[in-house]
Every structure is written in C-alpha cells, then in structure tokens.
C-alpha cells in the first residue's frame, strides 16, 4: 500500500517526484503530496484525491529544490484529507517525512510526545514517526553533532526512533539543516534506490525509475540508507555499515506506457499471449519431456522426496494456487493444501518434514504471504516463491523460486499475473509428474499443449466485442453468480473477484454442483449466472445445473469451447473459447471473464485501473 518517491541531485526534484507518483498511483490514490528543500526552507504541497489534483495544486504552489520526497496514500489511519496526506513535518518543520506501513504502537508514543509539547495536525500514525525522529535529533549528545561524519546525527536519531516502533515502515526523510541528504529506512515495506550520475532516486518499486536509471539497490529490512547526490551509505541495525549490491533494473519505460490502450487493465489482458510465452520460454525440455527451472535450488533427489505441497497466497494468487492444486494432484499425484497466507501465518498446522511451501505473489511484497513464508522457514520447511518482481522481498527470502516474467502489472485488478501463475503451476505439475509416474509420452503431450497456449489465448481474446455487448446488457444487475466445476471452479472464483474489484457488483463463485446447497436461493431474473462449460467429464452435470438456473428464471451467460445446441438452447448469451486440455481450461476461460468485468465496469462508469478502496500491493496487515 502507498507509494514513496524521492530525488536528490542536480535537477528539479518536483519533476521526477510528480512523474513518479503518477507511476505509483496504483499503490494508493486517496491523497498525495511532496516536499522539497531549497535555501534552508522545506516546502510541502499535498491534497486529498488523485495525483492529478496534486499536479493542479503545484501550479499555484510550486515547490522548488533539487532534493525532495513524495507520497501517494492508501489510507490506514485517518481519512483521506489534506491534513492526513503525506509528507508530514516533524518538530518545528525540522524535517519532512513520508511513510508506508503501519505503526502499531503509535498511540502510546503520541501520548508521550504530546506531553513533551509536540503539536499534531493529522490523525495518522506516520506523523508520530516524524515528531519522534525530530525529538530524538534534539536530544542527541553534543559529541554526535560534532562528529566528523556530517550525517551521524541523522543516522543516530533515526535509529533511536526506529527502536521504539512496533510495526512496519518504509520511510524517506529530508532534513532542513542537511540540504543534500535523504535518509530512508525499511522494515516490511519495500524501497528501491536508483543509482544515477550525480543524482539518486528513491521509489517503492522500480516503475518510477524506468527511463531515469537502469541501476538499482534494494534496501533490506532493518537497513537505513543515507543518500546524497554522489553517494549511498547503507547501515544495518545489527551489523553497522554494509556493502550494497547494485542490480540491473529490468523494466523499460515502454513497459509501463499505455500505448494505444484506454486502460492498463485492457492492455494487460491483451498482453497475455506474450506473458504466457515469456513464462514458458526456455522452460520446456522436449528431450526429457519435462519442465526445467533454474531457481529451485534443490536437487532432483531432494525434490523427489517431497511428499506434500502447501501453496499459500492472497486474492488472485490464491485462486491460481487452487488451479495449481488440481494440476499437481492430477498430474504429479502429490497431495496439495492451499492456504490463505493471512491464516497460515497464525496457524500451527502439523506438517511433515517432506513438505514444500510455495508462496505465490505478483508483487513479491504481500505482507501476509511474506509472514507465512517466514513462519514456514522458521519451522525448517523448504520455501519457494512464484512471483513477478525480480529482487522483491519474497523472492530474496525464499530458498528458491520461479519468476513469471510477465512484465509490470499496473492495473490493480490482476490479469496477466493470474494466467502466468497458472502456467507456472502447470509446468511444476509436469516437472513433479515426470519425477514420479508421468510417462514420457504424457510429458510430451503436456509440452505440446503449453506451446499452443499463447495462440489459443489470442483466439480467446476475440471474444472482446461479444463481451462488450453482453456487458451492456447486464451492467445494471447488482448480483452475479459464477459457476464451474473441477479446474474451472477456481476460474469461477477469479471471475467473480474481477467483477467485484472493478465494478463494485456483488458476485460469488461456486462449484456448479454446490449451487443447490444454498446459492440457488439468490437466483431471479435480475441475477445473471456465468457458467464455465467446456466439454469434459462433468459436462453433462454442468448442463443439468445450467437448466436448474433457467427453470427459475435466471439469465445465463455460458463460456464454452464448443457450440453445442444443448447450451445454445438454454443460455441467453454464449462466449466461445478454444478447446484446450482440461488442466489449461481455467486459463483460456479467464480471458472472457476478465473482459466481461472490464466492460461492465466501463458501462457503470467505474475507474477500472484504480478501483475504490483497493491498492495493487498489500504491504500492511
């Protein structure tokens, strides 16, 4: 949640800050603001609302200076108001601070600071951190201020303040009396430093840095960095000064441009043929009829000894984990449990030593998934990550893993990450199947199906115009049911989630046969049911469920892979996708469901890329 940017160098800080906030707005868009420092004066401009509101405010109140920080907010403590927007001042405007995360003990600290005379102007936990650092700076002994290191007081004050905090934070701070330094700190909330020539950049993720630098430094938990135009110094809480590795930024500025598309969500839906190609590229070995992964960091013998998988995730990634459960159990015959990360982190399930954990996350920063992974590592289990962001916290902390290579996903409602995760799960099922009982011929057949998949997704995208027509027909409805069986039950859950996320329509996904056990009570002429009905072993059963809906007057939208009169005679609307192997059906079926949600949201006048109350990466509990 929330986005941080920072700049120190020779240019106008506000130019980079505003551009960076636009690129980070998918992380939070309740309010935004920036602070710059020039001639010993801190200038702050902030507004409730979108970054464009801030841009207009800056026309009347420009903030000059070659050093500055900015923030776009997803509210946790305090409403979305000008006062609660970041940056916040500390002390008598001695410093300005932006903060991602949640400070759990802020009330107790605030009471103490109020007794000491601090004046608060917001309801946020973040302003408490600003005043706490300012207070610690005031109380430093004279020898710290007299140190030959000019930034020793900043490091000492920030470290002393952080020791008193309980919770998570990503911080960027500028100080009135230190006009060439930004101090950043991280615990549980990501920060990336961009390395330039006589300038440095700060961001919550790599997207604001694209086009400005291709060299980055990832800040780790419990690290503080002092950043000046010419240098980066990193200090660890327990180890003192530490060496920082400079990595390559793998995002190009063209990756985050809208191009000819009206919205990022639509762009990312249509990028799925290519994102799936990227997911399988170099990972299919026809000679051995298996999949190849370079980052699992375990030998084939160690992997062959795995007796159980735990897949843990949140939201859309949880749905792709359910797809993976069906795939792995069917193709590899290994038991799989799918756990909500937010629940697993607090549970103590009995797991054998031969259990392997996979954490699925698009961003690699999801706080619940990270906590669940850490808990499983603490108990001695091998942990793997399946994520999309190179250098993310989960990718770095897992014992091994697989990158999606789907490219940046800016739209809050995940699309291409879901299908890429499903494809990676299918390759894992192939790999482990071949380690055990799956025949060479069966492995080759799976490879052929995966190689054909990108073209089949392109065919599924041809439903675009038909989904627009259906969306216009049903956009007035306030309740939807999504129904599927076997592999397509998770696809139904994901279709319902997409509709909820961006159109604010109440939607529920169920196994089709479960409809009779309660949800059928919701059926009426104003509640469409979206059925995923590919040909397969349970086709007749799903047709019977479809007829039960029609018998009660409910409209039916059917996603099919064959124009069958049994469907067309019953369904009110039909969306045709290509026929694929059953384990790939949820991937092609999800395409028209994504498009349907997109077009319904448009008809209802919703902001599909920035839906209310949501942010892209959930980095607070």
C-alpha positions in Angstrom: 0.0 0.0 0.0 1.1 3.6 -0.6 3.9 4.8 -2.9 7.1 6.7 -2.0 9.4 8.6 -4.3 12.5 10.7 -3.6 15.2 12.6 -5.5 18.5 14.2 -4.7 20.8 15.6 -7.4 21.1 18.5 -9.8 17.7 18.6 -11.4 14.3 19.9 -10.2 13.1 17.4 -7.7 9.4 18.0 -8.2 9.6 17.0 -11.9 10.7 13.5 -11.0 8.5 13.3 -7.9 5.3 14.1 -9.7 6.1 11.8 -12.6 7.0 9.0 -10.1 3.8 9.5 -8.2 1.8 9.1 -11.3 3.5 5.8 -12.0 3.0 4.7 -8.4 -0.6 5.7 -8.1 -1.8 2.1 -8.4 -0.3 1.6 -4.9 -2.7 4.2 -3.4 -4.8 7.1 -4.6 -6.6 8.6 -1.6 -4.3 11.6 -1.4 -0.8 12.6 -2.4 1.9 15.2 -1.7 5.5 16.2 -2.0 8.1 18.1 -0.1 11.2 19.9 -1.4 14.1 21.7 0.2 15.7 24.9 -1.0 17.6 27.7 0.7 17.0 26.2 4.1 13.2 26.0 3.7 11.0 23.0 3.4 8.1 23.4 1.1 5.2 21.0 1.3 2.2 20.7 -1.1 -0.4 18.0 -0.6 -4.0 17.3 -1.5 -6.7 14.8 -0.9 -7.7 12.9 -4.1 -5.7 11.8 -7.1 -2.2 12.7 -8.2 -3.7 15.0 -10.9 -5.2 17.0 -8.0 -1.7 17.4 -6.6 -0.4 18.4 -10.1 -3.0 21.2 -10.3 -2.1 22.4 -6.8 1.5 22.6 -7.7 0.7 25.1 -10.4 -0.4 27.6 -7.7 2.2 26.4 -5.1 5.4 25.3 -6.8 7.9 23.5 -4.7 11.5 24.3 -6.0 14.6 22.5 -5.0 16.9 19.7 -6.1 16.1 17.4 -3.2 12.6 16.1 -2.2 10.3 13.3 -1.3 6.7 12.4 -2.4 3.9 10.1 -1.4 0.6 8.7 -2.7 -1.5 7.3 0.0 -3.8 4.4 0.7 -5.4 5.3 4.0 -4.9 3.2 7.1 -5.1 5.6 10.0 -7.2 8.7 9.4 -9.5 9.7 6.5 -8.4 10.9 3.1 -8.0 14.6 3.8 -5.4 17.3 3.1 -4.2 17.1 6.7 -3.7 13.3 6.7 -1.9 13.4 3.3 1.9 13.0 3.4 4.5 14.4 3.8 4.3 15.2 7.5 6.5 17.7 9.4 8.5 16.8 12.5 9.5 19.2 15.2 9.3 22.9 14.2 9.5 21.9 10.5 12.9 20.5 11.1 12.2 17.6 8.8 9.5 16.2 6.4 8.7 12.5 6.2 6.7 10.1 4.1 5.8 6.6 5.4 4.4 3.4 4.1 3.3 0.7 6.6 1.5 0.7 9.9 2.9 1.7 13.3 1.0 -0.5 15.8 2.1 1.4 19.0 1.7 4.9 17.6 -1.0 5.9 20.2 1.3 5.3 23.2 4.2 7.2 21.5 1.8 10.0 20.5 0.6 10.5 24.1 4.2 10.8 25.3 5.1 13.3 22.6 2.1 15.4 23.3 3.1 15.6 27.0 6.5 16.8 25.7 4.9 19.6 23.8 4.6 18.2 20.2 1.7 19.5 18.2 -0.1 17.1 15.9 -2.0 18.2 12.8 -3.2 14.8 11.5 -4.8 11.6 12.6 -2.1 9.4 11.1 0.4 7.1 12.7 3.0 8.5 10.3 3.1 12.0 11.8 4.1 10.3 15.1 7.3 8.9 13.4 8.2 12.4 12.1 7.9 14.0 15.6 9.7 11.1 17.2 12.7 11.4 14.9 12.7 15.2 15.4 12.7 14.7 19.2 15.5 12.2 19.1 17.5 14.6 16.9 17.1 17.4 19.5 18.1 15.1 22.4 21.4 13.8 20.8 24.5 14.5 22.9 26.8 17.2 21.6 29.5 14.8 20.6 27.2 13.2 18.0 26.5 16.6 16.4 30.3 17.4 16.5 31.2 14.1 14.7 33.4 14.2 11.7 30.7 12.4 9.9 28.2 15.2 9.0 25.3 12.7 8.8 26.0 10.9 12.1 23.2 12.8 13.8 20.7 11.8 11.2 21.6 8.1 11.4 21.6 8.2 15.2 18.3 10.0 15.5 16.5 7.7 13.0 18.0 4.5 14.6 16.9 5.6 18.1 13.4 6.4 16.8 13.1 3.1 14.9 14.0 1.1 18.0 10.8 2.4 19.7 8.4 1.5 16.8 6.4 -1.7 16.6 5.0 -2.4 13.1 6.2 -1.9 9.5 7.6 1.0 7.7 9.2 2.3 4.6 10.5 5.8 5.3 12.0 8.7 3.4 13.0 11.8 5.3 14.5 15.2 4.4 16.0 17.4 7.0 16.0 21.2 6.9 19.6 21.6 8.1 21.0 18.8 5.9 20.2 20.1 2.4 21.9 17.3 0.4 20.8 14.1 2.1 17.7 11.9 2.2 17.5 9.2 4.8 15.5 6.1 4.1 14.7 3.1 6.2 12.8 -0.1 5.7 11.1 -2.8 7.7 8.4 -4.8 5.8 7.7 -2.2 3.2 9.8 -2.1 0.0 12.2 0.6 -1.0 14.4 0.8 -4.1 17.3 3.2 -4.7 18.0 4.2 -8.2 21.7 5.0 -9.0 22.4 7.9 -11.3 25.3 10.1 -12.3 25.4 12.9 -9.6 21.9 12.1 -8.6 19.9 9.3 -6.9 16.3 8.3 -6.9 14.0 6.5 -4.4 10.8 4.6 -5.0 8.6 1.9 -3.6 9.2 -0.2 -6.6 11.1 0.1 -9.9 8.4 1.6 -12.1 9.2 5.3 -11.4 12.9 4.6 -12.1 12.4 3.3 -15.6 13.9 5.8 -18.1 15.9 7.5 -15.4 18.4 4.8 -14.5 18.9 1.1 -15.0 21.0 0.5 -11.9 19.2 0.0 -8.5 19.9 -1.0 -5.0 17.3 -2.9 -3.0 17.1 -1.9 0.7 16.6 -4.8 3.1 14.7 -5.0 6.4 16.4 -3.2 9.3 18.6 -1.1 6.9 18.9 2.7 6.8 20.5 4.5 3.9 21.9 8.0 3.7 21.6 9.2 0.1 23.4 12.2 -1.3 23.9 13.2 -4.9 27.3 11.4 -5.0 26.9 8.5 -2.6 24.8 5.9 -0.9 25.7 4.6 2.5 23.8 1.7 3.9 23.7 0.9 7.6 22.2 -2.3 9.1 20.6 -2.2 12.6 22.8 -5.0 13.9 25.8 -5.1 11.5 26.6 -1.4 11.1 27.8 -0.2 7.7 27.2 -2.9 5.0 28.1 -3.3 1.3 25.2 -2.6 -1.1 24.9 -4.6 -4.4 23.9 -2.7 -7.5 21.4 -4.6 -9.6 20.1 -4.2 -13.1 16.6 -2.7 -13.4 14.7 -5.0 -15.7 11.8 -2.6 -16.5 11.9 -0.3 -19.6 9.9 2.9 -19.8 7.9 1.4 -22.7 6.8 -1.4 -20.4 4.7 1.0 -18.3 3.3 3.1 -21.1 -0.4 2.7 -22.0 0.3 2.8 -25.7 -2.9 2.7 -27.7 -5.0 1.2 -24.9 -7.5 3.2 -22.8 -6.6 1.5 -19.6 -3.8 -0.6 -18.1 -6.2 -3.4 -17.4 -7.2 -3.8 -21.0 -3.5 -3.5 -22.1 -2.5 -6.3 -19.7 -5.4 -8.5 -20.7 -4.2 -8.3 -24.3 -0.6 -8.8 -23.3 -1.4 -12.3 -22.0 -0.3 -14.3 -25.1 3.1 -12.7 -24.8 3.3 -13.0 -21.0 2.4 -16.7 -21.3 5.1 -17.1 -23.9 7.6 -15.5 -21.6 6.5 -17.8 -18.7 7.3 -21.0 -20.7 10.3 -19.7 -22.7 13.3 -21.8 -22.0 11.5 -24.0 -19.5 10.2 -26.9 -21.7 12.6 -29.7 -22.4 11.3 -32.0 -25.1 14.3 -34.4 -24.9 13.3 -35.2 -21.3 9.6 -34.5 -21.8 9.7 -32.3 -18.7 10.0 -28.7 -17.4 13.2 -27.0 -16.5 13.6 -24.5 -13.7 16.9 -22.8 -12.9 16.0 -21.3 -9.5 14.6 -24.1 -7.3 18.0 -24.6 -5.7 17.2 -28.1 -4.7 18.5 -31.3 -6.3 16.2 -33.7 -8.2 16.7 -36.2 -5.4 15.6 -33.6 -2.8 12.6 -32.6 -4.8 11.6 -36.3 -5.4 11.4 -36.7 -1.7 8.7 -34.1 -1.3 5.5 -35.7 -0.1 3.2 -32.7 0.3 2.9 -29.2 -1.1 1.5 -26.2 0.7 0.6 -23.4 -1.6 0.0 -20.1 0.2 -1.2 -16.8 -1.3 -3.8 -14.0 -1.1 -6.5 -12.8 -3.5 -6.0 -13.7 -7.2 -2.8 -15.6 -6.3 -4.9 -17.8 -4.0 -7.1 -18.6 -6.9 -4.2 -19.6 -9.1 -3.0 -21.7 -6.2 -6.3 -23.6 -6.3 -5.8 -24.2 -10.0 -2.3 -25.5 -9.1 -3.8 -27.9 -6.5 -5.9 -29.5 -9.2 -2.9 -29.7 -11.6 -0.3 -31.1 -9.2 -2.6 -33.7 -7.6 -3.8 -34.8 -11.1 -0.5 -34.9 -13.0 2.0 -35.5 -10.2 -0.1 -37.4 -7.7 1.3 -35.4 -4.8 -1.1 -34.1 -2.0 -1.6 -30.3 -2.0 -3.0 -27.9 0.5 -3.9 -24.3 -0.4 -3.8 -21.9 2.5 -4.8 -18.2 2.8 -1.5 -16.6 3.8 -3.3 -14.4 6.2 -4.4 -17.5 8.1 -1.3 -19.7 7.7 0.9 -17.0 9.3 -1.0 -17.5 12.6 -1.7 -21.2 12.4 0.4 -24.1 13.6 -0.5 -26.9 11.1 1.1 -30.3 11.6 3.3 -30.6 8.5 5.8 -33.4 7.8 9.5 -32.6 7.1 8.9 -33.6 3.5 6.5 -30.6 3.0 7.5 -28.0 0.4 5.9 -24.5 0.6 5.2 -22.4 -2.5 4.4 -18.7 -1.9 2.5 -17.2 -4.8 2.5 -13.4 -5.2 2.6 -11.0 -8.1 4.5 -8.2 -6.3 6.7 -10.3 -4.0 5.9 -7.9 -1.2 2.5 -9.1 0.0 2.8 -8.8 3.8 0.7 -11.8 4.8 2.4 -14.1 2.2 5.8 -12.9 3.4 4.9 -13.6 7.0 3.6 -17.1 6.1 6.8 -17.9 4.3 8.9 -16.7 7.2 6.9 -18.8 9.6 7.4 -21.9 7.5 11.1 -21.2 7.1 11.3 -20.8 10.9 9.9 -24.3 11.3 12.5 -25.8 8.9 10.5 -26.2 5.8 11.9 -25.5 2.3 10.3 -22.5 0.8 9.8 -21.5 -2.8 8.4 -18.3 -4.4 6.5 -17.8 -7.5 6.4 -14.1 -8.2 6.7 -11.5 -10.9 9.1 -8.9 -9.4 12.8 -9.6 -9.6 14.5 -8.5 -6.3 11.3 -8.4 -4.3 11.4 -9.3 -0.6 9.7 -12.7 -1.0 12.0 -13.6 -4.0 15.0 -12.8 -1.9 14.0 -14.6 1.3 12.7 -17.8 -0.3 15.1 -20.7 -0.6 14.4 -20.7 -4.4 11.7 -20.0 -6.8 10.3 -19.1 -10.3 9.8 -15.7 -11.8 6.8 -15.2 -14.0 8.5 -12.8 -16.4 5.0 -11.3 -17.1 6.3 -7.7 -17.2 4.9 -4.9 -15.0 1.3 -5.2 -14.0 -0.1 -1.7 -13.3 -3.8 -2.3 -13.2 -5.0 -3.0 -9.7 -7.1 -6.0 -10.8 -4.6 -8.7 -11.7 -5.0 -10.4 -15.1 -1.8 -11.5 -16.7 -0.2 -12.4 -13.4 -3.1 -14.9 -12.8 -2.7 -16.7 -16.1 1.1 -16.7 -15.8 0.9 -18.2 -12.3 -1.4 -20.9 -13.7 1.1 -21.7 -16.5 3.9 -21.9 -14.0 1.8 -24.2 -11.8 1.2 -26.4 -14.9 4.9 -26.7 -15.5 5.5 -27.6 -11.9 2.9 -30.3 -12.2 4.7 -31.6 -15.3 8.1 -31.5 -13.6 7.0 -33.3 -10.5 4.9 -35.7 -12.5 7.9 -36.7 -14.6 9.9 -37.2 -11.3 7.3 -39.8 -10.3 4.9 -41.7 -12.5 4.1 -39.5 -15.6 5.2 -41.2 -18.8 7.5 -39.7 -21.4 4.6 -39.6 -24.0 2.3 -37.9 -21.5 5.0 -35.3 -20.8 5.4 -34.5 -24.5 1.6 -34.1 -24.8 1.6 -31.5 -22.0 4.5 -29.7 -23.6 2.6 -29.5 -26.9 -0.4 -28.1 -25.1 1.6 -25.5 -23.4 3.3 -24.4 -26.6 0.0 -24.0 -28.3 -1.5 -22.0 -25.4 -0.4 -18.4 -26.4 -2.2 -18.8 -29.8 -5.3 -20.2 -28.0 -5.3 -17.2 -25.7 -5.2 -14.9 -28.8 -8.3 -16.7 -30.0 -10.0 -16.3 -26.6 -9.3 -12.5 -26.9 -11.5 -12.5 -30.0 -14.5 -12.6 -27.6 -13.8 -8.9 -26.9 -16.6 -7.4 -28.9 -19.1 -10.0 -27.7 -18.2 -9.4 -24.1 -18.8 -5.7 -24.6 -22.3 -6.4 -26.0 -23.1 -8.7 -23.0 -21.7 -6.2 -20.6 -24.1 -3.5 -21.9 -27.0 -6.0 -21.5 -26.3 -6.9 -17.8 -24.3 -3.9 -16.4 -27.5 -2.8 -14.4 -27.5 -6.0 -12.4 -26.2 -5.9 -8.9 -25.6 -9.6 -8.2 -23.8 -12.2 -10.3 -23.1 -15.9 -9.8 -20.1 -17.6 -11.3 -20.2 -21.4 -11.6 -17.7 -24.0 -12.8 -16.5 -27.5 -11.8 -13.1 -29.1 -11.3 -10.4 -27.0 -12.8 -13.0 -24.3 -13.6 -14.2 -23.8 -10.0 -11.1 -21.5 -9.3 -11.7 -19.8 -12.6 -15.3 -19.0 -11.4 -13.9 -17.6 -8.1 -11.4 -15.4 -10.1 -14.1 -14.2 -12.5 -16.3 -13.2 -9.6 -13.4 -11.4 -7.9 -12.6 -9.4 -11.0 -16.2 -8.2 -11.2 -16.3 -7.3 -7.6 -13.0 -5.4 -7.7 -13.6 -3.1 -10.6 -17.4 -2.7 -10.9 -18.5 -3.0 -7.2 -21.1 -5.6 -8.1 -21.7 -8.3 -5.6 -20.5 -11.6 -7.2 -19.9 -15.1 -5.8 -18.1 -18.0 -7.3 -19.1 -21.6 -6.5 -18.6 -25.2 -7.8 -21.6 -25.6 -10.0 -23.0 -28.6 -8.1 -22.9 -26.6 -4.8 -25.5 -24.2 -6.2 -28.3 -26.5 -5.0 -26.9 -26.3 -1.4 -27.9 -22.7 -0.9 -26.8 -20.2 -3.6 -29.8 -21.1 -5.9 -31.9 -19.1 -3.4 -30.3 -16.0 -4.9 -31.5 -16.8 -8.5 -34.0 -14.5 -10.1 -34.4 -12.6 -13.3 -32.0 -9.8 -12.1 -29.2 -12.2 -11.1 -27.1 -13.5 -14.1 -25.2 -16.8 -13.7 -22.0 -17.1 -15.6 -21.2 -20.8 -16.3 -17.9 -22.1 -17.5 -19.0 -25.1 -19.5 -16.2 -26.7 -21.6 -16.6 -30.2 -22.9 -15.2 -32.8 -20.5 -16.0 -35.5 -17.9 -18.5 -33.3 -16.0 -20.1 -31.6 -19.0 -23.5 -33.3 -18.6 -23.5 -32.4 -14.9 -22.9 -28.7 -15.5 -25.6 -28.7 -18.2 -28.0 -30.0 -15.6 -27.0 -27.2 -13.2 -27.5 -24.7 -16.0 -31.0 -26.0 -16.7 -31.8 -25.6 -13.0 -31.0 -21.9 -13.2 -33.1 -21.4 -16.3 -36.0 -23.2 -14.7 -36.0 -20.5 -12.0 -35.9 -17.6 -14.5 -32.2 -16.7 -14.1 -30.3 -15.3 -17.0 -27.4 -17.5 -18.1 -24.1 -16.5 -19.7 -22.1 -19.6 -20.8 -18.4 -19.8 -21.6 -18.0 -22.8 -23.9 -15.4 -24.4 -26.1 -17.9 -25.9 -28.5 -21.1 -24.5 -29.9 -23.5 -27.2 -28.6 -27.2 -26.9 -29.1 -27.6 -28.2 -25.5 -26.0 -24.9 -24.4 -27.3 -22.5 -27.0 -30.9 -23.7 -26.4 -30.6 -22.8 -22.7 -28.1 -20.0 -22.4 -29.1 -16.4 -23.1 -25.6 -15.5 -24.2 -22.6 -17.6 -25.2 -18.8 -16.8 -25.3 -16.8 -19.3 -27.3 -13.1 -20.0 -26.4 -10.8 -22.6 -27.9 -10.8 -26.2 -26.8 -7.7 -27.0 -24.7 -6.7 -29.7 -22.3 -8.7 -29.7 -19.1 -5.8 -28.5 -16.9 -5.5 -25.4 -19.1 -9.2 -24.6 -19.3 -9.2 -22.1 -16.4 -6.5 -20.1 -18.3 -8.5 -19.6 -21.6 -11.8 -19.3 -19.7 -10.5 -16.5 -17.6 -9.9 -14.3 -20.7 -13.6 -13.5 -21.5 -14.3 -13.2 -17.7 -11.7 -10.5 -17.4 -13.1 -8.7 -20.5 -16.6 -9.0 -19.1 -15.6 -7.4 -15.8 -13.7 -4.7 -17.7 -16.6 -3.7 -19.9 -19.3 -3.9 -17.2 -17.1 -1.6 -15.1 -16.8 0.8 -18.0 -20.6 0.9 -18.6 -21.1 1.6 -14.9 -18.6 4.5 -15.0 -16.0 2.9 -12.7 -12.3 3.6 -12.7 -11.0 0.1 -13.8 -7.4 0.8 -13.1 -7.9 2.4 -9.7 -10.9 0.9 -8.1 -12.1 2.4 -4.8 -10.6 1.1 -1.5 -8.1 -1.1 -3.3 -4.3 -0.9 -3.9 -2.1 -3.1 -6.0 0.3 -4.4 -3.4 -1.0 -5.1 0.1 2.0 -4.4 2.3 0.1 -3.7 5.5 -1.7 -6.2 7.6 
